[in-house]
């Protein structure tokens, strides 16, 4: 044919069908077929094996998940995992190493171990730290240094006592007073350091014993003799067994020219004793009052003048000492007004029922002088006149208390 080359003719022969069909991909051509093909496909992953059937058709089909049978799932799992040498029952059973080798593991009980309880307790006692703060320990001087001395207290390390803790005041003859081998009692003031050494003090132990002695004396109402060693604006200072005592000006018999009392001796009583705050207050006035108490006894009949009337009772002057007649000890009858019984300046008789030396207090009682309840209100004169005879009858009550 005219106008057509042989080359074009060859190209015509190679291209069959329409141009649209030639451009379509292979997969599109396969899906667009009307007839359906079915095939089985197995999907594998780490957790499960799913066997499913995929249908391809022109019509859209909703995706459905087909759960495989359990038997089929187990078979598929066993095909891909080779456990030929392990049975399913054997796989579930835990391995027992004792079945294979009896010598591999031997269980032992606590009783089979070599355990000595006494040796264990001795080891604990040897390593137990010696010397807790506040503990009193006896030791022996083993070495002297320029800043203190070392004491063997029975621990893994000796105790160290600084020079200022060796005693009260300034120690001049240090080496003579603390010779090697001297046995002494000390107080632990600081627990052991990294080297196991504790700090001890002889001074602290002396002061502790002094406070204990002072507390006991104050409780028993004892009087002590002190030497005045100084004064300040508030009063005088003195030394009491190594403790610093203070006497206020108001507690002196003559507080006007109190500076002149320095270096003199005074008899004083304890007014306040507090080891925690290191407060030691003394009184000369109280000492004179306590001296008068020495002649008083429980059950003793005394006579005194009513000094003051308070809502809770009467204060009675006993010749320098003051006694309290409380309203509960006046009469066995009911009282409307205390002034109906006694008035200020009136002299009365009463029994001593309490002597508190520590607080300087004397307790009085008139109810024990009554033969019948309320007799003091009805006939006060008769009770006061017969007071001496009636006091004898009450003696048995106080003999049990003494």
C-alpha beads as a LAMMPS data file, in Angstrom:
LAMMPS data file: protein, C-alpha beads

402 atoms
401 bonds

1 atom types
1 bond types

-500.0 500.0 xlo xhi
-500.0 500.0 ylo yhi
-500.0 500.0 zlo zhi

Masses

1 110.0

Atoms # bond

1 1 1 0.000 0.000 0.000
2 1 1 1.152 3.469 -0.845
3 1 1 2.421 5.670 1.996
4 1 1 2.836 2.775 4.468
5 1 1 6.263 1.389 5.123
6 1 1 7.153 -2.191 5.930
7 1 1 8.379 -1.123 9.337
8 1 1 4.915 0.073 10.313
9 1 1 3.408 -3.142 9.126
10 1 1 5.595 -5.169 11.448
11 1 1 4.557 -3.070 14.439
12 1 1 0.895 -3.676 13.577
13 1 1 1.320 -7.378 13.771
14 1 1 2.921 -7.333 17.271
15 1 1 0.207 -5.225 18.981
16 1 1 -3.043 -7.149 19.437
17 1 1 -6.245 -5.915 21.023
18 1 1 -7.172 -2.373 21.857
19 1 1 -4.744 0.216 23.217
20 1 1 -6.630 0.377 26.521
21 1 1 -6.162 -3.311 27.164
22 1 1 -2.502 -3.090 26.418
23 1 1 -1.915 -0.407 29.067
24 1 1 -3.673 -2.232 31.927
25 1 1 -1.458 -3.941 34.494
26 1 1 -1.534 -7.676 34.840
27 1 1 -3.200 -7.691 38.216
28 1 1 -6.058 -5.458 37.069
29 1 1 -6.760 -7.704 34.129
30 1 1 -6.825 -10.733 36.432
31 1 1 -9.248 -9.118 38.932
32 1 1 -11.611 -7.852 36.292
33 1 1 -12.497 -11.335 35.145
34 1 1 -16.025 -12.399 35.865
35 1 1 -15.247 -15.968 36.802
36 1 1 -13.953 -16.492 40.311
37 1 1 -10.975 -18.408 41.489
38 1 1 -10.526 -19.758 44.978
39 1 1 -7.302 -20.649 46.656
40 1 1 -6.029 -21.397 50.132
41 1 1 -3.474 -19.199 51.772
42 1 1 -1.704 -19.681 55.091
43 1 1 -0.649 -16.677 57.099
44 1 1 2.076 -17.096 59.702
45 1 1 3.182 -14.879 62.526
46 1 1 4.825 -15.325 65.956
47 1 1 1.621 -15.983 67.890
48 1 1 -0.765 -17.839 65.655
49 1 1 -1.221 -19.597 62.329
50 1 1 -4.369 -18.752 60.412
51 1 1 -5.539 -20.732 57.431
52 1 1 -8.136 -18.892 55.387
53 1 1 -9.801 -19.009 52.000
54 1 1 -9.713 -15.887 49.825
55 1 1 -12.292 -15.354 47.080
56 1 1 -11.783 -12.868 44.354
57 1 1 -14.737 -11.493 42.486
58 1 1 -15.848 -8.363 40.742
59 1 1 -18.419 -7.696 43.435
60 1 1 -17.144 -6.150 46.681
61 1 1 -17.281 -8.581 49.561
62 1 1 -17.202 -7.573 53.233
63 1 1 -14.106 -8.862 55.010
64 1 1 -14.869 -11.830 57.277
65 1 1 -12.611 -13.465 59.798
66 1 1 -12.949 -17.199 59.890
67 1 1 -11.734 -18.681 63.152
68 1 1 -9.792 -21.806 62.463
69 1 1 -10.648 -24.986 64.367
70 1 1 -8.558 -25.664 67.398
71 1 1 -7.372 -28.975 66.057
72 1 1 -6.286 -27.396 62.805
73 1 1 -4.480 -24.639 64.720
74 1 1 -2.572 -27.152 66.832
75 1 1 -1.623 -29.169 63.754
76 1 1 -0.394 -26.093 61.916
77 1 1 1.629 -25.040 65.023
78 1 1 3.253 -28.458 65.351
79 1 1 4.250 -28.481 61.688
80 1 1 6.194 -25.257 61.996
81 1 1 7.743 -26.054 65.412
82 1 1 9.614 -29.265 65.675
83 1 1 9.249 -30.799 69.135
84 1 1 9.917 -34.361 68.173
85 1 1 12.057 -35.084 71.214
86 1 1 9.706 -33.502 73.804
87 1 1 6.305 -34.879 74.578
88 1 1 3.544 -32.433 75.508
89 1 1 3.274 -33.992 78.956
90 1 1 6.998 -33.864 79.449
91 1 1 7.039 -30.221 78.348
92 1 1 4.558 -29.245 81.117
93 1 1 6.452 -31.197 83.767
94 1 1 9.257 -29.220 85.529
95 1 1 12.745 -30.544 85.226
96 1 1 14.071 -32.305 88.319
97 1 1 17.805 -32.244 88.437
98 1 1 17.829 -34.755 91.244
99 1 1 16.453 -37.435 88.924
100 1 1 19.454 -37.128 86.627
101 1 1 22.193 -36.657 89.200
102 1 1 21.602 -37.320 92.881
103 1 1 24.871 -35.591 93.851
104 1 1 24.056 -32.360 92.017
105 1 1 21.922 -30.831 94.794
106 1 1 21.563 -31.893 98.404
107 1 1 19.056 -30.109 100.632
108 1 1 20.389 -29.282 104.098
109 1 1 18.472 -28.249 107.185
110 1 1 19.486 -25.569 109.718
111 1 1 20.189 -28.193 112.368
112 1 1 22.792 -29.853 110.144
113 1 1 25.033 -26.762 110.104
114 1 1 27.749 -26.387 112.706
115 1 1 26.152 -23.673 114.910
116 1 1 27.260 -22.857 118.435
117 1 1 24.880 -20.395 120.087
118 1 1 27.199 -19.667 123.017
119 1 1 30.089 -18.854 120.684
120 1 1 27.809 -16.594 118.672
121 1 1 26.681 -14.660 121.767
122 1 1 30.275 -14.318 122.963
123 1 1 31.262 -12.862 119.594
124 1 1 28.446 -10.316 119.862
125 1 1 29.504 -9.316 123.369
126 1 1 33.116 -8.849 122.270
127 1 1 32.099 -6.498 119.453
128 1 1 29.418 -4.690 121.451
129 1 1 30.345 -1.028 121.947
130 1 1 31.192 -0.168 125.554
131 1 1 30.145 3.162 126.942
132 1 1 26.815 4.784 126.116
133 1 1 26.359 8.475 126.892
134 1 1 25.517 8.936 130.577
135 1 1 26.881 5.525 131.586
136 1 1 29.191 5.173 134.602
137 1 1 32.292 3.021 134.008
138 1 1 35.222 1.951 136.145
139 1 1 38.647 2.046 134.495
140 1 1 42.397 2.255 134.987
141 1 1 44.774 4.994 133.836
142 1 1 47.129 3.590 131.160
143 1 1 48.709 6.688 129.575
144 1 1 49.162 10.422 130.187
145 1 1 49.261 13.091 127.488
146 1 1 49.642 16.860 127.537
147 1 1 45.915 17.357 126.735
148 1 1 44.473 14.548 128.832
149 1 1 44.801 10.883 129.755
150 1 1 43.739 7.449 128.486
151 1 1 41.747 5.015 130.606
152 1 1 41.268 1.306 129.994
153 1 1 37.505 0.730 130.265
154 1 1 37.448 -2.840 128.933
155 1 1 36.548 -2.007 125.335
156 1 1 38.390 -2.563 122.076
157 1 1 39.787 0.954 122.489
158 1 1 40.614 2.982 125.623
159 1 1 38.577 5.950 126.785
160 1 1 40.011 9.450 126.540
161 1 1 39.513 12.056 129.283
162 1 1 40.397 15.667 128.354
163 1 1 42.368 17.604 130.948
164 1 1 39.477 19.972 131.716
165 1 1 37.259 16.953 132.537
166 1 1 39.672 15.445 135.073
167 1 1 38.144 17.287 138.053
168 1 1 36.648 20.453 139.462
169 1 1 38.678 23.634 139.209
170 1 1 42.280 23.921 137.982
171 1 1 44.500 20.855 138.460
172 1 1 48.133 21.881 139.044
173 1 1 49.786 18.543 139.921
174 1 1 48.342 16.606 136.985
175 1 1 50.950 13.812 136.742
176 1 1 51.042 13.268 140.494
177 1 1 47.259 13.063 140.859
178 1 1 46.736 10.670 137.931
179 1 1 49.484 8.072 138.090
180 1 1 49.641 5.060 135.751
181 1 1 47.496 2.209 137.088
182 1 1 45.187 4.497 139.104
183 1 1 41.668 3.055 139.239
184 1 1 38.863 5.574 138.942
185 1 1 35.175 5.882 138.095
186 1 1 34.205 8.069 135.147
187 1 1 31.105 9.140 133.227
188 1 1 30.776 8.715 129.456
189 1 1 30.009 12.112 127.923
190 1 1 30.490 11.201 124.236
191 1 1 29.969 7.858 122.511
192 1 1 32.679 6.080 120.561
193 1 1 34.109 7.520 117.369
194 1 1 35.215 5.662 114.228
195 1 1 38.187 4.220 116.124
196 1 1 35.929 2.865 118.889
197 1 1 37.129 5.416 121.450
198 1 1 34.728 7.114 123.894
199 1 1 35.183 10.410 125.756
200 1 1 34.862 10.172 129.529
201 1 1 34.794 12.686 132.380
202 1 1 35.499 12.601 136.104
203 1 1 34.194 16.150 136.512
204 1 1 30.755 15.331 135.077
205 1 1 30.441 12.361 137.430
206 1 1 31.277 14.530 140.455
207 1 1 28.645 17.092 139.443
208 1 1 26.033 14.391 138.865
209 1 1 26.592 12.974 142.343
210 1 1 26.426 16.504 143.771
211 1 1 23.009 17.120 142.175
212 1 1 21.743 13.785 143.502
213 1 1 22.930 14.674 146.986
214 1 1 21.385 18.161 146.853
215 1 1 18.039 16.784 145.641
216 1 1 17.949 14.310 148.509
217 1 1 18.801 17.027 151.071
218 1 1 16.103 19.352 149.713
219 1 1 13.511 16.591 149.851
220 1 1 14.314 15.841 153.485
221 1 1 14.275 19.545 154.409
222 1 1 17.903 19.554 155.526
223 1 1 19.823 22.742 156.294
224 1 1 23.360 23.335 155.055
225 1 1 26.201 25.722 155.914
226 1 1 27.667 27.656 152.950
227 1 1 30.453 30.191 152.487
228 1 1 29.564 33.274 150.464
229 1 1 32.110 33.703 147.642
230 1 1 30.558 36.527 145.610
231 1 1 27.646 38.866 145.008
232 1 1 25.759 40.538 142.170
233 1 1 22.853 42.926 141.840
234 1 1 20.318 40.211 142.704
235 1 1 21.977 38.575 145.678
236 1 1 24.842 36.351 146.860
237 1 1 26.636 33.376 145.334
238 1 1 28.130 30.345 147.059
239 1 1 29.523 26.865 146.376
240 1 1 27.555 23.723 147.265
241 1 1 29.539 20.518 146.623
242 1 1 30.973 21.956 143.426
243 1 1 27.635 23.484 142.333
244 1 1 27.004 27.220 142.071
245 1 1 24.278 28.278 144.493
246 1 1 22.407 31.597 144.550
247 1 1 20.746 33.370 147.498
248 1 1 18.341 36.174 146.444
249 1 1 18.351 39.379 148.495
250 1 1 14.690 38.791 149.395
251 1 1 15.675 35.502 151.059
252 1 1 18.221 37.138 153.378
253 1 1 17.416 38.199 156.930
254 1 1 19.215 41.481 156.242
255 1 1 19.276 42.294 152.564
256 1 1 20.327 45.938 152.902
257 1 1 24.078 45.581 153.303
258 1 1 24.357 42.144 151.685
259 1 1 27.800 42.800 150.112
260 1 1 29.343 42.663 153.591
261 1 1 28.344 38.986 153.861
262 1 1 31.051 37.887 151.358
263 1 1 33.441 35.317 152.915
264 1 1 31.002 34.720 155.780
265 1 1 29.120 31.516 156.595
266 1 1 25.310 31.302 156.426
267 1 1 22.846 28.567 157.299
268 1 1 20.456 28.153 154.389
269 1 1 17.683 25.861 153.161
270 1 1 16.958 24.729 149.625
271 1 1 14.372 26.831 147.835
272 1 1 14.658 25.429 144.281
273 1 1 16.712 22.513 142.911
274 1 1 16.636 21.831 139.146
275 1 1 19.505 19.727 137.665
276 1 1 18.196 20.102 134.099
277 1 1 18.458 23.896 134.135
278 1 1 21.313 23.820 136.683
279 1 1 19.327 26.096 138.949
280 1 1 20.106 25.984 142.667
281 1 1 18.366 28.646 144.792
282 1 1 18.872 28.873 148.566
283 1 1 17.161 30.815 151.366
284 1 1 18.294 32.050 154.773
285 1 1 14.732 32.901 155.840
286 1 1 13.470 29.437 155.059
287 1 1 16.342 27.940 157.049
288 1 1 15.174 29.792 160.162
289 1 1 11.628 28.639 159.524
290 1 1 12.703 25.017 159.101
291 1 1 14.709 25.278 162.323
292 1 1 11.477 25.986 164.141
293 1 1 9.852 23.009 162.461
294 1 1 12.368 20.756 164.167
295 1 1 10.489 21.202 167.455
296 1 1 7.097 20.419 165.898
297 1 1 5.502 16.968 165.674
298 1 1 2.431 15.466 164.051
299 1 1 -0.564 15.497 166.426
300 1 1 0.914 18.294 168.507
301 1 1 -1.533 20.891 169.840
302 1 1 -0.343 24.434 169.131
303 1 1 -1.727 27.917 169.764
304 1 1 -1.391 30.776 167.290
305 1 1 -2.839 34.034 166.031
306 1 1 -4.983 34.249 162.899
307 1 1 -2.991 36.386 160.490
308 1 1 -5.185 36.343 157.391
309 1 1 -8.460 34.925 156.103
310 1 1 -8.519 33.504 152.572
311 1 1 -11.395 31.915 150.622
312 1 1 -9.807 28.514 151.262
313 1 1 -8.907 28.892 154.954
314 1 1 -6.913 30.700 157.678
315 1 1 -3.190 31.492 157.989
316 1 1 -2.044 31.142 161.595
317 1 1 1.194 32.558 163.070
318 1 1 3.019 29.913 165.107
319 1 1 5.806 32.130 166.424
320 1 1 7.796 32.805 163.268
321 1 1 6.319 29.956 161.247
322 1 1 3.012 30.075 159.408
323 1 1 0.411 27.296 159.458
324 1 1 -2.581 26.799 157.144
325 1 1 -5.976 25.818 158.545
326 1 1 -7.806 24.722 155.419
327 1 1 -11.599 25.016 155.263
328 1 1 -11.928 21.235 154.864
329 1 1 -10.155 20.792 158.261
330 1 1 -12.046 23.433 160.278
331 1 1 -15.238 21.567 161.203
332 1 1 -17.305 18.550 160.235
333 1 1 -20.322 20.833 159.838
334 1 1 -21.222 22.998 156.865
335 1 1 -19.798 26.546 156.860
336 1 1 -21.594 29.464 155.218
337 1 1 -18.866 32.021 155.925
338 1 1 -15.354 31.490 157.364
339 1 1 -15.639 34.690 159.401
340 1 1 -18.433 33.040 161.412
341 1 1 -15.764 30.741 162.860
342 1 1 -12.626 32.878 163.411
343 1 1 -11.615 36.480 162.798
344 1 1 -8.239 38.117 162.180
345 1 1 -6.180 38.649 165.368
346 1 1 -8.006 35.872 167.254
347 1 1 -5.896 33.258 169.089
348 1 1 -6.923 29.692 168.385
349 1 1 -5.817 26.147 169.192
350 1 1 -5.318 23.485 166.517
351 1 1 -3.645 20.132 165.863
352 1 1 -0.648 19.773 163.497
353 1 1 -1.572 17.254 160.808
354 1 1 1.112 17.981 158.186
355 1 1 4.763 19.073 158.231
356 1 1 6.283 19.681 154.780
357 1 1 9.910 20.678 155.289
358 1 1 10.667 20.944 151.587
359 1 1 7.959 23.542 150.973
360 1 1 8.036 24.981 154.500
361 1 1 4.356 24.254 155.099
362 1 1 2.479 23.281 158.279
363 1 1 -1.042 21.879 158.034
364 1 1 -3.520 22.493 160.903
365 1 1 -6.836 20.898 161.930
366 1 1 -9.623 21.820 164.379
367 1 1 -12.279 19.349 163.195
368 1 1 -10.525 16.521 165.113
369 1 1 -11.169 18.439 168.370
370 1 1 -14.976 18.206 167.927
371 1 1 -16.979 15.587 169.816
372 1 1 -19.927 15.987 167.446
373 1 1 -20.054 17.319 163.849
374 1 1 -20.440 21.105 163.762
375 1 1 -19.667 21.554 167.463
376 1 1 -17.126 24.295 166.677
377 1 1 -19.886 26.363 165.064
378 1 1 -22.326 25.898 167.943
379 1 1 -19.980 26.142 170.935
380 1 1 -16.495 27.317 169.873
381 1 1 -15.509 28.350 173.433
382 1 1 -16.024 24.873 174.845
383 1 1 -13.951 23.276 172.099
384 1 1 -11.031 25.646 172.674
385 1 1 -11.114 25.196 176.487
386 1 1 -11.163 21.388 176.311
387 1 1 -8.693 21.284 173.384
388 1 1 -5.796 19.850 175.440
389 1 1 -7.887 16.940 176.768
390 1 1 -9.403 16.207 173.390
391 1 1 -5.943 16.263 171.716
392 1 1 -4.865 13.312 173.897
393 1 1 -7.702 11.206 172.456
394 1 1 -6.454 11.824 168.909
395 1 1 -2.869 10.772 169.645
396 1 1 -3.502 7.211 168.472
397 1 1 -4.355 8.492 165.003
398 1 1 -0.964 10.142 164.566
399 1 1 1.080 7.351 166.121
400 1 1 0.204 5.208 163.085
401 1 1 1.447 7.890 160.683
402 1 1 4.776 8.448 162.446

Bonds

1 1 1 2
2 1 2 3
3 1 3 4
4 1 4 5
5 1 5 6
6 1 6 7
7 1 7 8
8 1 8 9
9 1 9 10
10 1 10 11
11 1 11 12
12 1 12 13
13 1 13 14
14 1 14 15
15 1 15 16
16 1 16 17
17 1 17 18
18 1 18 19
19 1 19 20
20 1 20 21
21 1 21 22
22 1 22 23
23 1 23 24
24 1 24 25
25 1 25 26
26 1 26 27
27 1 27 28
28 1 28 29
29 1 29 30
30 1 30 31
31 1 31 32
32 1 32 33
33 1 33 34
34 1 34 35
35 1 35 36
36 1 36 37
37 1 37 38
38 1 38 39
39 1 39 40
40 1 40 41
41 1 41 42
42 1 42 43
43 1 43 44
44 1 44 45
45 1 45 46
46 1 46 47
47 1 47 48
48 1 48 49
49 1 49 50
50 1 50 51
51 1 51 52
52 1 52 53
53 1 53 54
54 1 54 55
55 1 55 56
56 1 56 57
57 1 57 58
58 1 58 59
59 1 59 60
60 1 60 61
61 1 61 62
62 1 62 63
63 1 63 64
64 1 64 65
65 1 65 66
66 1 66 67
67 1 67 68
68 1 68 69
69 1 69 70
70 1 70 71
71 1 71 72
72 1 72 73
73 1 73 74
74 1 74 75
75 1 75 76
76 1 76 77
77 1 77 78
78 1 78 79
79 1 79 80
80 1 80 81
81 1 81 82
82 1 82 83
83 1 83 84
84 1 84 85
85 1 85 86
86 1 86 87
87 1 87 88
88 1 88 89
89 1 89 90
90 1 90 91
91 1 91 92
92 1 92 93
93 1 93 94
94 1 94 95
95 1 95 96
96 1 96 97
97 1 97 98
98 1 98 99
99 1 99 100
100 1 100 101
101 1 101 102
102 1 102 103
103 1 103 104
104 1 104 105
105 1 105 106
106 1 106 107
107 1 107 108
108 1 108 109
109 1 109 110
110 1 110 111
111 1 111 112
112 1 112 113
113 1 113 114
114 1 114 115
115 1 115 116
116 1 116 117
117 1 117 118
118 1 118 119
119 1 119 120
120 1 120 121
121 1 121 122
122 1 122 123
123 1 123 124
124 1 124 125
125 1 125 126
126 1 126 127
127 1 127 128
128 1 128 129
129 1 129 130
130 1 130 131
131 1 131 132
132 1 132 133
133 1 133 134
134 1 134 135
135 1 135 136
136 1 136 137
137 1 137 138
138 1 138 139
139 1 139 140
140 1 140 141
141 1 141 142
142 1 142 143
143 1 143 144
144 1 144 145
145 1 145 146
146 1 146 147
147 1 147 148
148 1 148 149
149 1 149 150
150 1 150 151
151 1 151 152
152 1 152 153
153 1 153 154
154 1 154 155
155 1 155 156
156 1 156 157
157 1 157 158
158 1 158 159
159 1 159 160
160 1 160 161
161 1 161 162
162 1 162 163
163 1 163 164
164 1 164 165
165 1 165 166
166 1 166 167
167 1 167 168
168 1 168 169
169 1 169 170
170 1 170 171
171 1 171 172
172 1 172 173
173 1 173 174
174 1 174 175
175 1 175 176
176 1 176 177
177 1 177 178
178 1 178 179
179 1 179 180
180 1 180 181
181 1 181 182
182 1 182 183
183 1 183 184
184 1 184 185
185 1 185 186
186 1 186 187
187 1 187 188
188 1 188 189
189 1 189 190
190 1 190 191
191 1 191 192
192 1 192 193
193 1 193 194
194 1 194 195
195 1 195 196
196 1 196 197
197 1 197 198
198 1 198 199
199 1 199 200
200 1 200 201
201 1 201 202
202 1 202 203
203 1 203 204
204 1 204 205
205 1 205 206
206 1 206 207
207 1 207 208
208 1 208 209
209 1 209 210
210 1 210 211
211 1 211 212
212 1 212 213
213 1 213 214
214 1 214 215
215 1 215 216
216 1 216 217
217 1 217 218
218 1 218 219
219 1 219 220
220 1 220 221
221 1 221 222
222 1 222 223
223 1 223 224
224 1 224 225
225 1 225 226
226 1 226 227
227 1 227 228
228 1 228 229
229 1 229 230
230 1 230 231
231 1 231 232
232 1 232 233
233 1 233 234
234 1 234 235
235 1 235 236
236 1 236 237
237 1 237 238
238 1 238 239
239 1 239 240
240 1 240 241
241 1 241 242
242 1 242 243
243 1 243 244
244 1 244 245
245 1 245 246
246 1 246 247
247 1 247 248
248 1 248 249
249 1 249 250
250 1 250 251
251 1 251 252
252 1 252 253
253 1 253 254
254 1 254 255
255 1 255 256
256 1 256 257
257 1 257 258
258 1 258 259
259 1 259 260
260 1 260 261
261 1 261 262
262 1 262 263
263 1 263 264
264 1 264 265
265 1 265 266
266 1 266 267
267 1 267 268
268 1 268 269
269 1 269 270
270 1 270 271
271 1 271 272
272 1 272 273
273 1 273 274
274 1 274 275
275 1 275 276
276 1 276 277
277 1 277 278
278 1 278 279
279 1 279 280
280 1 280 281
281 1 281 282
282 1 282 283
283 1 283 284
284 1 284 285
285 1 285 286
286 1 286 287
287 1 287 288
288 1 288 289
289 1 289 290
290 1 290 291
291 1 291 292
292 1 292 293
293 1 293 294
294 1 294 295
295 1 295 296
296 1 296 297
297 1 297 298
298 1 298 299
299 1 299 300
300 1 300 301
301 1 301 302
302 1 302 303
303 1 303 304
304 1 304 305
305 1 305 306
306 1 306 307
307 1 307 308
308 1 308 309
309 1 309 310
310 1 310 311
311 1 311 312
312 1 312 313
313 1 313 314
314 1 314 315
315 1 315 316
316 1 316 317
317 1 317 318
318 1 318 319
319 1 319 320
320 1 320 321
321 1 321 322
322 1 322 323
323 1 323 324
324 1 324 325
325 1 325 326
326 1 326 327
327 1 327 328
328 1 328 329
329 1 329 330
330 1 330 331
331 1 331 332
332 1 332 333
333 1 333 334
334 1 334 335
335 1 335 336
336 1 336 337
337 1 337 338
338 1 338 339
339 1 339 340
340 1 340 341
341 1 341 342
342 1 342 343
343 1 343 344
344 1 344 345
345 1 345 346
346 1 346 347
347 1 347 348
348 1 348 349
349 1 349 350
350 1 350 351
351 1 351 352
352 1 352 353
353 1 353 354
354 1 354 355
355 1 355 356
356 1 356 357
357 1 357 358
358 1 358 359
359 1 359 360
360 1 360 361
361 1 361 362
362 1 362 363
363 1 363 364
364 1 364 365
365 1 365 366
366 1 366 367
367 1 367 368
368 1 368 369
369 1 369 370
370 1 370 371
371 1 371 372
372 1 372 373
373 1 373 374
374 1 374 375
375 1 375 376
376 1 376 377
377 1 377 378
378 1 378 379
379 1 379 380
380 1 380 381
381 1 381 382
382 1 382 383
383 1 383 384
384 1 384 385
385 1 385 386
386 1 386 387
387 1 387 388
388 1 388 389
389 1 389 390
390 1 390 391
391 1 391 392
392 1 392 393
393 1 393 394
394 1 394 395
395 1 395 396
396 1 396 397
397 1 397 398
398 1 398 399
399 1 399 400
400 1 400 401
401 1 401 402
